[in-house]
Structure formats: C-alpha cells, structure tokens
C-alpha cells in the first residue's frame, strides 16, 4: 500500500537535454542511420566511376564503423535523464 504523505503531488519536470545528449546518447539510432545512409549514398554515386575503390568503398566502410561506434556509445552510456 502506498502512502501519499511522503510523495509530492506534482513531480518536477526533467531538465531539457542538450543537443549531444539527446541525439548521440539517448537516441543514437538516428545518427547511426544517417551515417549509414550517407556512406551508402557516396558509394552508390561513385560505384560506376574510377573513384569507387579510392573513395567510395573507404567512405562506406568508415561510415559503417562510425555508425557502429555511435550506436554502441549511445547504448553503453546512461545519462542522468535516462537514470531518472
């Protein structure tokens, strides 16, 4: 049984998160998907040119590695806002 004597009637609002906290730590799937999309875009634009092996493939690999890093960072870090 809960006792309302010790609980406040209205809980205070959580502080608004900063840009980096919001997009890279709390919802890291969005920047990861954007990085994957940019890597695929660069690769498919350059796939029929001579720059495929010099620029396209390394850009795709770098985007995939960065996306995995951003997603893992967001999954492993727990912000104060998430903890509350």
Secondary structure, 3 states (H helix, E strand, C coil): CCCCCCCCCCCCCCCCCCHHHHHHHHCHHHHHHHHHHHHHHHHHHCCCCCCHHHHHHHHHHHHHHHHHHHHHHHHHCCCHHHHC
